[in-house]
Structure formats: C-alpha cells, structure tokens
Amino acid sequence: MSVETTASRPAGKSAAAAAIGVLTTLVLFVVVILAFVVAPLLLLAAALAVYLVLRPTSESTPTPTAVGVAPTATATHGFGSGVR
C-alpha cells in the first residue's frame, strides 16, 4: 500500500511575476484613465480650431458706440431685435 501526498495548494507566482503583473495593471489603468480625460480635451480643442478657421470674418467691424447712444442703424428683425 502506498500513500500519495500532494501540496495543499498549487505553486503560485514568483515575486517578480507578481510585481510585473501589478505594474502592468497600473500602467493599463493610467493609460485608460488618461485616454478618457485627454480625449474630450483634444476634441474640444479641435472643435475650437474648426470654429476659429470657419467663422465668418466681417470686412468692416462696427465701431463701438458710447454708452446710452443708440446706433444709427438698428436691427428691426432677427434674434435680439426686441431687446431695447
């Protein structure tokens, strides 16, 4: 009759393998978090660049008027026409 014995638990990772696993997890976590933080900022910067390039440029800019003096040509229609 023979008795076979086995270890109560299988052999685990070495300390170096565990450290590499932890470092890999941390690096992936930082990359994913930065991607979610940086991507919206890059999108907003691209939208601002498109806006600045495509916005209409007026040939003649209106001269500022003094406070309380109505401009000679007033808007009679469109957005903000009733705010006086």
N, CA, C and O atoms as a DFTB+ gen file, in Angstrom:
336 C
 N C O
     1  1       0.846      -1.148       0.000
     2  2       0.000       0.000       0.000
     3  2       0.906       1.229       0.000
     4  3       1.884       1.302       0.743
     5  1       0.541       2.224      -0.884
     6  2       1.341       3.446      -0.954
     7  2       0.441       4.652      -0.692
     8  3      -0.746       4.645      -1.018
     9  1       1.009       5.645      -0.119
    10  2       0.272       6.867       0.203
    11  2       0.822       7.988      -0.679
    12  3       2.022       8.262      -0.688
    13  1      -0.070       8.618      -1.407
    14  2       0.348       9.742      -2.252
    15  2      -0.044      11.044      -1.565
    16  3      -1.182      11.210      -1.126
    17  1       0.879      11.933      -1.480
    18  2       0.603      13.232      -0.861
    19  2       0.847      14.321      -1.890
    20  3       1.765      14.228      -2.705
    21  1       0.034      15.331      -1.844
    22  2       0.212      16.490      -2.722
    23  2       0.220      17.739      -1.864
    24  3      -0.208      17.723      -0.710
    25  1       0.705      18.802      -2.436
    26  2       0.704      20.078      -1.706
    27  2      -0.741      20.528      -1.516
    28  3      -1.603      20.237      -2.345
    29  1      -0.993      21.225      -0.441
    30  2      -2.358      21.663      -0.169
    31  2      -2.816      22.740      -1.154
    32  3      -4.016      22.922      -1.364
    33  1      -1.881      23.437      -1.744
    34  2      -2.215      24.440      -2.755
    35  2      -1.169      24.380      -3.858
    36  3      -0.013      24.031      -3.616
    37  1      -1.581      24.718      -5.053
    38  2      -0.610      24.676      -6.148
    39  2       0.418      25.796      -5.993
    40  3       0.191      26.789      -5.302
    41  1       1.540      25.602      -6.651
    42  2       2.601      26.603      -6.576
    43  2       2.122      27.899      -7.208
    44  3       1.531      27.877      -8.288
    45  1       2.368      29.030      -6.550
    46  2       1.922      30.329      -7.042
    47  2       2.979      31.005      -7.888
    48  3       3.974      30.392      -8.277
    49  1       2.749      32.279      -8.168
    50  2       3.697      33.059      -8.958
    51  2       4.913      33.422      -8.109
    52  3       4.868      33.447      -6.879
    53  1       5.966      33.692      -8.805
    54  2       7.134      34.203      -8.101
    55  2       6.896      35.673      -7.765
    56  3       5.956      36.284      -8.274
    57  1       7.725      36.229      -6.929
    58  2       7.572      37.634      -6.533
    59  2       7.782      38.560      -7.732
    60  3       7.104      39.581      -7.849
    61  1       8.706      38.216      -8.615
    62  2       8.953      39.047      -9.793
    63  2       7.759      39.020     -10.744
    64  3       7.389      40.054     -11.300
    65  1       7.157      37.851     -10.934
    66  2       5.992      37.748     -11.818
    67  2       4.805      38.523     -11.242
    68  3       4.054      39.159     -11.981
    69  1       4.646      38.466      -9.933
    70  2       3.558      39.219      -9.299
    71  2       3.790      40.719      -9.434
    72  3       2.847      41.470      -9.685
    73  1       5.041      41.165      -9.269
    74  2       5.351      42.595      -9.401
    75  2       5.117      43.067     -10.834
    76  3       4.604      44.166     -11.045
    77  1       5.486      42.256     -11.810
    78  2       5.246      42.615     -13.214
    79  2       3.748      42.684     -13.499
    80  3       3.298      43.557     -14.240
    81  1       2.993      41.790     -12.930
    82  2       1.537      41.822     -13.099
    83  2       0.918      43.079     -12.511
    84  3       0.036      43.682     -13.123
    85  1       1.369      43.478     -11.338
    86  2       0.851      44.695     -10.698
    87  2       1.232      45.921     -11.511
    88  3       0.399      46.800     -11.732
    89  1       2.488      45.989     -11.960
    90  2       2.920      47.140     -12.766
    91  2       2.166      47.218     -14.087
    92  3       1.799      48.309     -14.523
    93  1       1.931      46.090     -14.721
    94  2       1.171      46.075     -15.972
    95  2      -0.252      46.575     -15.746
    96  3      -0.777      47.351     -16.545
    97  1      -0.867      46.133     -14.668
    98  2      -2.218      46.581     -14.349
    99  2      -2.261      48.085     -14.098
   100  3      -3.168      48.766     -14.575
   101  1      -1.300      48.600     -13.362
   102  2      -1.262      50.040     -13.084
   103  2      -1.036      50.854     -14.350
   104  3      -1.663      51.896     -14.537
   105  1      -0.155      50.392     -15.210
   106  2       0.107      51.114     -16.465
   107  2      -1.135      51.131     -17.340
   108  3      -1.481      52.169     -17.904
   109  1      -1.806      50.003     -17.457
   110  2      -3.045      49.966     -18.253
   111  2      -4.111      50.874     -17.650
   112  3      -4.830      51.554     -18.382
   113  1      -4.221      50.890     -16.331
   114  2      -5.195      51.756     -15.667
   115  2      -4.908      53.225     -15.972
   116  3      -5.823      53.978     -16.305
   117  1      -3.651      53.633     -15.862
   118  2      -3.287      55.023     -16.125
   119  2      -3.541      55.380     -17.588
   120  3      -4.035      56.470     -17.877
   121  1      -3.212      54.484     -18.509
   122  2      -3.429      54.752     -19.939
   123  2      -4.919      54.931     -20.235
   124  3      -5.295      55.849     -20.965
   125  1      -5.758      54.077     -19.685
   126  2      -7.193      54.168     -19.948
   127  2      -7.776      55.436     -19.327
   128  3      -8.563      56.126     -19.976
   129  1      -7.412      55.753     -18.100
   130  2      -7.927      56.953     -17.446
   131  2      -7.481      58.203     -18.199
   132  3      -8.284      59.105     -18.432
   133  1      -6.207      58.261     -18.578
   134  2      -5.730      59.426     -19.322
   135  2      -6.415      59.538     -20.672
   136  3      -6.673      60.645     -21.143
   137  1      -6.711      58.422     -21.295
   138  2      -7.412      58.466     -22.576
   139  2      -8.799      59.086     -22.397
   140  3      -9.235      59.875     -23.235
   141  1      -9.483      58.740     -21.329
   142  2     -10.816      59.293     -21.105
   143  2     -10.770      60.747     -20.659
   144  3     -11.756      61.467     -20.818
   145  1      -9.646      61.194     -20.104
   146  2      -9.514      62.590     -19.688
   147  2      -9.019      63.451     -20.849
   148  3      -9.513      64.558     -21.062
   149  1      -8.050      62.943     -21.590
   150  2      -7.415      63.727     -22.645
   151  2      -8.267      63.767     -23.912
   152  3      -8.284      64.789     -24.598
   153  1      -8.965      62.701     -24.235
   154  2      -9.741      62.645     -25.479
   155  2     -10.787      63.761     -25.565
   156  3     -10.880      64.397     -26.615
   157  1     -11.579      64.034     -24.523
   158  2     -12.526      65.150     -24.629
   159  2     -11.828      66.504     -24.770
   160  3     -12.325      67.383     -25.474
   161  1     -10.695      66.678     -24.114
   162  2      -9.967      67.939     -24.249
   163  2      -9.448      68.121     -25.668
   164  3      -9.503      69.225     -26.211
   165  1      -8.947      67.053     -26.273
   166  2      -8.498      67.132     -27.662
   167  2      -9.666      67.406     -28.601
   168  3      -9.528      68.155     -29.568
   169  1     -10.810      66.801     -28.317
   170  2     -11.991      67.037     -29.142
   171  2     -12.442      68.490     -29.042
   172  3     -12.798      69.098     -30.051
   173  1     -12.431      69.044     -27.849
   174  2     -12.798      70.452     -27.685
   175  2     -11.794      71.376     -28.369
   176  3     -12.183      72.380     -28.966
   177  1     -10.525      71.049     -28.288
   178  2      -9.509      71.862     -28.956
   179  2      -9.679      71.810     -30.471
   180  3      -9.525      72.827     -31.147
   181  1      -9.995      70.641     -31.004
   182  2     -10.225      70.522     -32.446
   183  2     -11.464      71.299     -32.856
   184  3     -11.470      71.946     -33.903
   185  1     -12.513      71.244     -32.046
   186  2     -13.729      71.995     -32.365
   187  2     -13.460      73.499     -32.330
   188  3     -13.980      74.238     -33.165
   189  1     -12.661      73.953     -31.383
   190  2     -12.316      75.371     -31.324
   191  2     -11.509      75.781     -32.541
   192  3     -11.728      76.857     -33.098
   193  1     -10.576      74.934     -32.961
   194  2      -9.769      75.247     -34.143
   195  2     -10.648      75.337     -35.389
   196  3     -10.468      76.231     -36.215
   197  1     -11.597      74.412     -35.523
   198  2     -12.515      74.457     -36.668
   199  2     -13.369      75.717     -36.607
   200  3     -13.591      76.365     -37.630
   201  1     -13.841      76.064     -35.438
   202  2     -14.654      77.274     -35.291
   203  2     -13.846      78.517     -35.671
   204  3     -14.341      79.382     -36.394
   205  1     -12.621      78.606     -35.192
   206  2     -11.803      79.783     -35.477
   207  2     -11.454      79.888     -36.959
   208  3     -11.332      80.994     -37.486
   209  1     -11.295      78.762     -37.629
   210  2     -10.962      78.785     -39.048
   211  2     -12.187      79.094     -39.900
   212  3     -12.093      79.838     -40.877
   213  1     -13.329      78.530     -39.538
   214  2     -14.515      78.643     -40.391
   215  2     -15.460      79.774     -40.025
   216  3     -16.440      79.994     -40.736
   217  1     -15.207      80.495     -38.953
   218  2     -16.146      81.547     -38.578
   219  2     -16.091      82.661     -39.624
   220  3     -15.040      82.932     -40.205
   221  1     -17.228      83.293     -39.850
   222  2     -17.245      84.352     -40.867
   223  2     -16.471      85.575     -40.377
   224  3     -16.596      86.001     -39.229
   225  1     -15.689      86.106     -41.267
   226  2     -14.965      87.331     -40.926
   227  2     -15.672      88.494     -41.592
   228  3     -15.943      88.464     -42.793
   229  1     -15.965      89.504     -40.820
   230  2     -16.652      90.658     -41.384
   231  2     -15.608      91.614     -41.937
   232  3     -14.560      91.835     -41.331
   233  1     -15.914      92.174     -43.094
   234  2     -14.982      93.102     -43.736
   235  2     -14.884      94.404     -42.950
   236  3     -13.791      94.937     -42.758
   237  1     -16.009      94.909     -42.505
   238  2     -15.993      96.147     -41.721
   239  2     -16.583      95.853     -40.355
   240  3     -17.729      95.418     -40.238
   241  1     -15.806      96.089     -39.350
   242  2     -16.298      95.854     -37.997
   243  2     -17.030      97.113     -37.535
   244  3     -16.563      98.225     -37.780
   245  1     -18.156      96.947     -36.881
   246  2     -18.885      98.119     -36.415
   247  2     -18.086      98.867     -35.347
   248  3     -17.427      98.261     -34.501
   249  1     -18.161     100.176     -35.408
   250  2     -17.450     100.974     -34.412
   251  2     -18.254     100.982     -33.121
   252  3     -19.481     101.069     -33.156
   253  1     -17.588     100.894     -32.002
   254  2     -18.323     100.895     -30.732
   255  2     -18.975     102.262     -30.494
   256  3     -18.407     103.304     -30.821
   257  1     -20.148     102.231     -29.931
   258  2     -20.864     103.477     -29.631
   259  2     -20.723     103.795     -28.161
   260  3     -20.428     102.920     -27.348
   261  1     -20.933     105.030     -27.834
   262  2     -20.867     105.452     -26.440
   263  2     -22.051     104.867     -25.680
   264  3     -23.079     104.529     -26.266
   265  1     -21.892     104.759     -24.394
   266  2     -22.943     104.199     -23.563
   267  2     -24.158     105.122     -23.601
   268  3     -24.039     106.329     -23.391
   269  1     -25.314     104.547     -23.870
   270  2     -26.540     105.323     -23.883
   271  2     -26.863     105.939     -25.236
   272  3     -27.952     106.488     -25.404
   273  1     -25.975     105.871     -26.186
   274  2     -26.232     106.433     -27.509
   275  2     -26.663     105.298     -28.420
   276  3     -25.949     104.304     -28.562
   277  1     -27.807     105.439     -29.027
   278  2     -28.319     104.410     -29.920
   279  2     -27.568     104.467     -31.243
   280  3     -27.301     105.554     -31.755
   281  1     -27.228     103.329     -31.794
   282  2     -26.572     103.338     -33.096
   283  2     -27.541     103.822     -34.176
   284  3     -28.759     103.751     -34.011
   285  1     -26.990     104.304     -35.264
   286  2     -27.836     104.876     -36.307
   287  2     -28.669     103.818     -37.005
   288  3     -29.834     104.066     -37.314
   289  1     -28.110     102.652     -37.261
   290  2     -28.869     101.589     -37.911
   291  2     -29.211     100.545     -36.864
   292  3     -28.319      99.893     -36.321
   293  1     -30.487     100.382     -36.578
   294  2     -30.898      99.404     -35.578
   295  2     -31.505      98.203     -36.269
   296  3     -32.098      98.316     -37.341
   297  1     -31.350      97.061     -35.646
   298  2     -31.929      95.834     -36.202
   299  2     -33.425      95.845     -35.933
   300  3     -33.876      96.087     -34.813
   301  1     -34.173      95.581     -36.980
   302  2     -35.633      95.561     -36.822
   303  2     -36.169      94.151     -36.888
   304  3     -37.369      93.953     -36.699
   305  1     -35.344      93.175     -37.145
   306  2     -35.792      91.798     -37.182
   307  2     -34.633      90.882     -36.783
   308  3     -33.484      91.317     -36.715
   309  1     -34.943      89.622     -36.522
   310  2     -33.909      88.660     -36.173
   311  2     -33.746      88.522     -34.664
   312  3     -34.497      89.088     -33.870
   313  1     -32.762      87.768     -34.320
   314  2     -32.539      87.470     -32.909
   315  2     -32.121      88.719     -32.150
   316  3     -31.198      89.418     -32.567
   317  1     -32.783      89.002     -31.056
   318  2     -32.431      90.140     -30.214
   319  2     -32.967      91.469     -30.678
   320  3     -32.551      92.509     -30.168
   321  1     -33.892      91.468     -31.646
   322  2     -34.381      92.734     -32.162
   323  2     -35.282      93.449     -31.166
   324  3     -35.433      94.668     -31.254
   325  1     -35.880      92.741     -30.232
   326  2     -36.799      93.388     -29.296
   327  2     -36.154      93.769     -27.973
   328  3     -36.864      94.139     -27.038
   329  1     -34.866      93.694     -27.865
   330  2     -34.207      93.959     -26.587
   331  2     -33.674      95.389     -26.574
   332  3     -32.479      95.597     -26.782
   333  1     -34.495      96.334     -26.344
   334  2     -34.047      97.738     -26.219
   335  2     -34.853      98.422     -25.177
   336  3     -34.642      99.606     -24.911
